[in-house]
Amino acid sequence: MNTEIVFVVEEAPEGGYTARAVGQGIFAEADTLPELHAQVRDAVGCHFEPDAAPKLIRLHFVRDEVIAA
């Protein structure tokens, strides 16, 4: 049993957020961060059996910035 699962979170081009689990086939998306938290919890709950579910969910936020040279 893993004690933690990590999601890479990015801002979606059309607005909102997307989250992909590292090493697992789990994906979630939402318009706001509180909604994303709920969606990620739900997705993890659906993916794992209760006794095999990770105890912690880590969200790693990735943000691209473009600046003029």
VEXRO-382889 format. One record per atom (N, C-alpha, C, O): atom name; residue in three letters; residue number from 1; x, y, z. Coordinates in steps of 0.001 Angstrom, whole numbers, padded with zeros to 6 digits. Layout:
BEGIN
<atom CA,ALA,NUM,<X,Y,Z>>,
...
END
This chain:
BEGIN
<atom N,MET,1,<000836,-001183,000000>>,
<atom CA,MET,1,<000000,000000,000000>>,
<atom C,MET,1,<000882,001248,000000>>,
<atom O,MET,1,<001800,001364,000812>>,
<atom N,ASN,2,<000603,002171,-000905>>,
<atom CA,ASN,2,<001300,003453,-000923>>,
<atom C,ASN,2,<000659,004382,000100>>,
<atom O,ASN,2,<-000559,004382,000280>>,
<atom N,THR,3,<001486,005166,000762>>,
<atom CA,THR,3,<000940,006100,001735>>,
<atom C,THR,3,<000620,007446,001108>>,
<atom O,THR,3,<-000049,008277,001721>>,
<atom N,GLU,4,<001101,007665,-000126>>,
<atom CA,GLU,4,<000912,008974,-000760>>,
<atom C,GLU,4,<000755,008798,-002265>>,
<atom O,GLU,4,<001355,007905,-002864>>,
<atom N,ILE,5,<-000056,009658,-002864>>,
<atom CA,ILE,5,<-000175,009722,-004317>>,
<atom C,ILE,5,<000042,011178,-004719>>,
<atom O,ILE,5,<-000410,012092,-004029>>,
<atom N,VAL,6,<000735,011391,-005835>>,
<atom CA,VAL,6,<001084,012735,-006293>>,
<atom C,VAL,6,<000343,013036,-007590>>,
<atom O,VAL,6,<000329,012227,-008517>>,
<atom N,PHE,7,<-000269,014209,-007635>>,
<atom CA,PHE,7,<-000914,014705,-008847>>,
<atom C,PHE,7,<-000160,015922,-009350>>,
<atom O,PHE,7,<000236,016785,-008566>>,
<atom N,VAL,8,<000036,015987,-010653>>,
<atom CA,VAL,8,<000585,017178,-011301>>,
<atom C,VAL,8,<-000611,018020,-011734>>,
<atom O,VAL,8,<-001454,017566,-012508>>,
<atom N,VAL,9,<-000675,019245,-011231>>,
<atom CA,VAL,9,<-001811,020135,-011492>>,
<atom C,VAL,9,<-001354,021272,-012395>>,
<atom O,VAL,9,<-000330,021907,-012145>>,
<atom N,GLU,10,<-002125,021518,-013444>>,
<atom CA,GLU,10,<-001840,022611,-014370>>,
<atom C,GLU,10,<-003109,023431,-014591>>,
<atom O,GLU,10,<-004224,022924,-014469>>,
<atom N,GLU,11,<-002919,024685,-014911>>,
<atom CA,GLU,11,<-004053,025518,-015310>>,
<atom C,GLU,11,<-004439,025120,-016729>>,
<atom O,GLU,11,<-003584,025023,-017609>>,
<atom N,ALA,12,<-005724,024892,-016945>>,
<atom CA,ALA,12,<-006211,024506,-018265>>,
<atom C,ALA,12,<-006282,025742,-019157>>,
<atom O,ALA,12,<-006623,026823,-018678>>,
<atom N,PRO,13,<-005967,025602,-020451>>,
<atom CA,PRO,13,<-006010,026755,-021366>>,
<atom C,PRO,13,<-007384,027429,-021408>>,
<atom O,PRO,13,<-007468,028647,-021568>>,
<atom N,GLU,14,<-008453,026656,-021266>>,
<atom CA,GLU,14,<-009797,027215,-021320>>,
<atom C,GLU,14,<-010292,027688,-019956>>,
<atom O,GLU,14,<-011435,028127,-019822>>,
<atom N,GLY,15,<-009439,027597,-018957>>,
<atom CA,GLY,15,<-009790,027992,-017592>>,
<atom C,GLY,15,<-009929,026779,-016698>>,
<atom O,GLY,15,<-010176,025673,-017179>>,
<atom N,GLY,16,<-009773,026974,-015424>>,
<atom CA,GLY,16,<-009869,025868,-014487>>,
<atom C,GLY,16,<-008543,025134,-014355>>,
<atom O,GLY,16,<-007482,025673,-014674>>,
<atom N,TYR,17,<-008620,023903,-013881>>,
<atom CA,TYR,17,<-007422,023124,-013572>>,
<atom C,TYR,17,<-007592,021681,-014030>>,
<atom O,TYR,17,<-008702,021149,-014072>>,
<atom N,THR,18,<-006458,021056,-014373>>,
<atom CA,THR,18,<-006415,019626,-014638>>,
<atom C,THR,18,<-005393,019008,-013699>>,
<atom O,THR,18,<-004409,019647,-013329>>,
<atom N,ALA,19,<-005632,017763,-013318>>,
<atom CA,ALA,19,<-004720,017056,-012424>>,
<atom C,ALA,19,<-004550,015627,-012918>>,
<atom O,ALA,19,<-005530,014930,-013183>>,
<atom N,ARG,20,<-003288,015194,-013041>>,
<atom CA,ARG,20,<-002962,013826,-013461>>,
<atom C,ARG,20,<-002094,013176,-012393>>,
<atom O,ARG,20,<-001113,013759,-011933>>,
<atom N,ALA,21,<-002469,011963,-012007>>,
<atom CA,ALA,21,<-001692,011238,-011008>>,
<atom C,ALA,21,<-000414,010705,-011644>>,
<atom O,ALA,21,<-000433,010212,-012772>>,
<atom N,VAL,22,<000682,010804,-010925>>,
<atom CA,VAL,22,<001969,010277,-011380>>,
<atom C,VAL,22,<001969,008767,-011152>>,
<atom O,VAL,22,<001798,008304,-010025>>,
<atom N,GLY,23,<002162,008003,-012228>>,
<atom CA,GLY,23,<002250,006552,-012122>>,
<atom C,GLY,23,<000921,005834,-012010>>,
<atom O,GLY,23,<000891,004620,-011809>>,
<atom N,GLN,24,<-000169,006555,-012136>>,
<atom CA,GLN,24,<-001506,005960,-012072>>,
<atom C,GLN,24,<-002360,006552,-013191>>,
<atom O,GLN,24,<-002082,007651,-013672>>,
<atom N,GLY,25,<-003370,005846,-013593>>,
<atom CA,GLY,25,<-004273,006328,-014634>>,
<atom C,GLY,25,<-005432,007109,-014051>>,
<atom O,GLY,25,<-006593,006778,-014294>>,
<atom N,ILE,26,<-005128,008142,-013285>>,
<atom CA,ILE,26,<-006181,008933,-012635>>,
<atom C,ILE,26,<-006090,010365,-013139>>,
<atom O,ILE,26,<-005009,010953,-013156>>,
<atom N,PHE,27,<-007225,010929,-013550>>,
<atom CA,PHE,27,<-007292,012282,-014082>>,
<atom C,PHE,27,<-008493,012977,-013471>>,
<atom O,PHE,27,<-009542,012365,-013274>>,
<atom N,ALA,28,<-008336,014254,-013172>>,
<atom CA,ALA,28,<-009463,015054,-012663>>,
<atom C,ALA,28,<-009354,016457,-013231>>,
<atom O,ALA,28,<-008265,016918,-013573>>,
<atom N,GLU,29,<-010492,017133,-013327>>,
<atom CA,GLU,29,<-010497,018526,-013760>>,
<atom C,GLU,29,<-011619,019259,-013057>>,
<atom O,GLU,29,<-012628,018666,-012677>>,
<atom N,ALA,30,<-011429,020572,-012888>>,
<atom CA,ALA,30,<-012428,021389,-012204>>,
<atom C,ALA,30,<-012182,022856,-012513>>,
<atom O,ALA,30,<-011111,023234,-012988>>,
<atom N,ASP,31,<-013189,023678,-012237>>,
<atom CA,ASP,31,<-013089,025116,-012488>>,
<atom C,ASP,31,<-012363,025866,-011376>>,
<atom O,ASP,31,<-011704,026873,-011636>>,
<atom N,THR,32,<-012478,025384,-010142>>,
<atom CA,THR,32,<-011852,026073,-009008>>,
<atom C,THR,32,<-011008,025092,-008202>>,
<atom O,THR,32,<-011145,023877,-008346>>,
<atom N,LEU,33,<-010140,025626,-007357>>,
<atom CA,LEU,33,<-009313,024752,-006530>>,
<atom C,LEU,33,<-010132,023925,-005533>>,
<atom O,LEU,33,<-009869,022731,-005392>>,
<atom N,PRO,34,<-011107,024507,-004842>>,
<atom CA,PRO,34,<-011918,023651,-003953>>,
<atom C,PRO,34,<-012630,022517,-004707>>,
<atom O,PRO,34,<-012729,021397,-004205>>,
<atom N,GLU,35,<-013119,022815,-005909>>,
<atom CA,GLU,35,<-013747,021761,-006716>>,
<atom C,GLU,35,<-012720,020714,-007126>>,
<atom O,GLU,35,<-013023,019521,-007144>>,
<atom N,LEU,36,<-011500,021154,-007458>>,
<atom CA,LEU,36,<-010450,020212,-007840>>,
<atom C,LEU,36,<-010107,019290,-006675>>,
<atom O,LEU,36,<-009926,018088,-006868>>,
<atom N,HIS,37,<-010017,019844,-005474>>,
<atom CA,HIS,37,<-009747,019013,-004291>>,
<atom C,HIS,37,<-010793,017905,-004177>>,
<atom O,HIS,37,<-010454,016742,-003957>>,
<atom N,ALA,38,<-012052,018271,-004326>>,
<atom CA,ALA,38,<-013135,017293,-004220>>,
<atom C,ALA,38,<-013059,016260,-005346>>,
<atom O,ALA,38,<-013256,015068,-005111>>,
<atom N,GLN,39,<-012776,016717,-006563>>,
<atom CA,GLN,39,<-012688,015804,-007711>>,
<atom C,GLN,39,<-011534,014822,-007560>>,
<atom O,GLN,39,<-011674,013639,-007873>>,
<atom N,VAL,40,<-010398,015309,-007084>>,
<atom CA,VAL,40,<-009228,014439,-006890>>,
<atom C,VAL,40,<-009527,013395,-005809>>,
<atom O,VAL,40,<-009229,012214,-005985>>,
<atom N,ARG,41,<-010113,013830,-004699>>,
<atom CA,ARG,41,<-010472,012874,-003634>>,
<atom C,ARG,41,<-011422,011798,-004169>>,
<atom O,ARG,41,<-011250,010611,-003893>>,
<atom N,ASP,42,<-012415,012227,-004930>>,
<atom CA,ASP,42,<-013379,011295,-005489>>,
<atom C,ASP,42,<-012709,010318,-006461>>,
<atom O,ASP,42,<-012982,009119,-006428>>,
<atom N,ALA,43,<-011831,010837,-007325>>,
<atom CA,ALA,43,<-011141,009992,-008300>>,
<atom C,ALA,43,<-010252,008958,-007610>>,
<atom O,ALA,43,<-010210,007801,-008027>>,
<atom N,VAL,44,<-009548,009367,-006566>>,
<atom CA,VAL,44,<-008703,008434,-005825>>,
<atom C,VAL,44,<-009571,007383,-005142>>,
<atom O,VAL,44,<-009231,006200,-005145>>,
<atom N,GLY,45,<-010685,007808,-004560>>,
<atom CA,GLY,45,<-011591,006870,-003910>>,
<atom C,GLY,45,<-012168,005841,-004865>>,
<atom O,GLY,45,<-012382,004690,-004486>>,
<atom N,CYS,46,<-012423,006251,-006113>>,
<atom CA,CYS,46,<-012964,005331,-007113>>,
<atom C,CYS,46,<-011901,004387,-007664>>,
<atom O,CYS,46,<-012210,003265,-008066>>,
<atom N,HIS,47,<-010658,004835,-007682>>,
<atom CA,HIS,47,<-009569,004065,-008296>>,
<atom C,HIS,47,<-009054,002946,-007393>>,
<atom O,HIS,47,<-008685,001879,-007883>>,
<atom N,PHE,48,<-009025,003177,-006095>>,
<atom CA,PHE,48,<-008441,002221,-005151>>,
<atom C,PHE,48,<-009515,001570,-004288>>,
<atom O,PHE,48,<-010553,002167,-004004>>,
<atom N,GLU,49,<-009245,000345,-003880>>,
<atom CA,GLU,49,<-010055,-000296,-002849>>,
<atom C,GLU,49,<-009811,000460,-001546>>,
<atom O,GLU,49,<-008721,000999,-001351>>,
<atom N,PRO,50,<-010788,000512,-000657>>,
<atom CA,PRO,50,<-010622,001292,000583>>,
<atom C,PRO,50,<-009371,000937,001384>>,
<atom O,PRO,50,<-008727,001829,001937>>,
<atom N,ASP,51,<-009017,-000337,001458>>,
<atom CA,ASP,51,<-007843,-000730,002245>>,
<atom C,ASP,51,<-006525,-000492,001512>>,
<atom O,ASP,51,<-005461,-000595,002121>>,
<atom N,ALA,52,<-006574,-000178,000216>>,
<atom CA,ALA,52,<-005364,000063,-000563>>,
<atom C,ALA,52,<-005184,001535,-000933>>,
<atom O,ALA,52,<-004192,001887,-001571>>,
<atom N,ALA,53,<-006107,002386,-000551>>,
<atom CA,ALA,53,<-006051,003806,-000922>>,
<atom C,ALA,53,<-004922,004513,-000182>>,
<atom O,ALA,53,<-004678,004238,000993>>,
<atom N,PRO,54,<-004226,005434,-000874>>,
<atom CA,PRO,54,<-003185,006216,-000201>>,
<atom C,PRO,54,<-003782,007093,000895>>,
<atom O,PRO,54,<-004926,007538,000801>>,
<atom N,LYS,55,<-003002,007329,001914>>,
<atom CA,LYS,55,<-003471,008148,003044>>,
<atom C,LYS,55,<-003335,009641,002753>>,
<atom O,LYS,55,<-004068,010452,003319>>,
<atom N,LEU,56,<-002401,010009,001875>>,
<atom CA,LEU,56,<-002163,011417,001537>>,
<atom C,LEU,56,<-002258,011625,000036>>,
<atom O,LEU,56,<-001852,010773,-000754>>,
<atom N,ILE,57,<-002800,012773,-000341>>,
<atom CA,ILE,57,<-002832,013191,-001745>>,
<atom C,ILE,57,<-002033,014478,-001835>>,
<atom O,ILE,57,<-002356,015472,-001184>>,
<atom N,ARG,58,<-000986,014451,-002649>>,
<atom CA,ARG,58,<-000136,015635,-002828>>,
<atom C,ARG,58,<-000426,016243,-004194>>,
<atom O,ARG,58,<-000427,015541,-005205>>,
<atom N,LEU,59,<-000672,017546,-004220>>,
<atom CA,LEU,59,<-000893,018270,-005469>>,
<atom C,LEU,59,<000344,019099,-005773>>,
<atom O,LEU,59,<000720,019982,-005002>>,
<atom N,HIS,60,<000972,018804,-006907>>,
<atom CA,HIS,60,<002164,019537,-007342>>,
<atom C,HIS,60,<001738,020473,-008473>>,
<atom O,HIS,60,<001388,020020,-009563>>,
<atom N,PHE,61,<001770,021773,-008210>>,
<atom CA,PHE,61,<001313,022756,-009182>>,
<atom C,PHE,61,<002444,023150,-010125>>,
<atom O,PHE,61,<003542,023502,-009696>>,
<atom N,VAL,62,<002145,023080,-011423>>,
<atom CA,VAL,62,<003097,023449,-012471>>,
<atom C,VAL,62,<002497,024620,-013220>>,
<atom O,VAL,62,<001343,024575,-013648>>,
<atom N,ARG,63,<003281,025660,-013374>>,
<atom CA,ARG,63,<002786,026855,-014062>>,
<atom C,ARG,63,<003823,027336,-015053>>,
<atom O,ARG,63,<004982,027532,-014689>>,
<atom N,ASP,64,<003429,027527,-016286>>,
<atom CA,ASP,64,<004309,028058,-017315>>,
<atom C,ASP,64,<004169,029567,-017356>>,
<atom O,ASP,64,<003063,030104,-017306>>,
<atom N,GLU,65,<005294,030236,-017449>>,
<atom CA,GLU,65,<005292,031696,-017645>>,
<atom C,GLU,65,<006125,031999,-018868>>,
<atom O,GLU,65,<007201,031434,-019060>>,
<atom N,VAL,66,<005629,032877,-019675>>,
<atom CA,VAL,66,<006344,033310,-020869>>,
<atom C,VAL,66,<006681,034785,-020683>>,
<atom O,VAL,66,<005809,035607,-020399>>,
<atom N,ILE,67,<007955,035102,-020848>>,
<atom CA,ILE,67,<008364,036503,-020738>>,
<atom C,ILE,67,<009075,036901,-022029>>,
<atom O,ILE,67,<009694,036069,-022692>>,
<atom N,ALA,68,<008980,038165,-022367>>,
<atom CA,ALA,68,<009644,038662,-023565>>,
<atom C,ALA,68,<011149,038725,-023317>>,
<atom O,ALA,68,<011602,039063,-022224>>,
<atom N,ALA,69,<011903,038395,-024344>>,
<atom CA,ALA,69,<013363,038418,-024240>>,
<atom C,ALA,69,<013909,039823,-024376>>,
<atom O,ALA,69,<015121,040024,-024312>>,
END
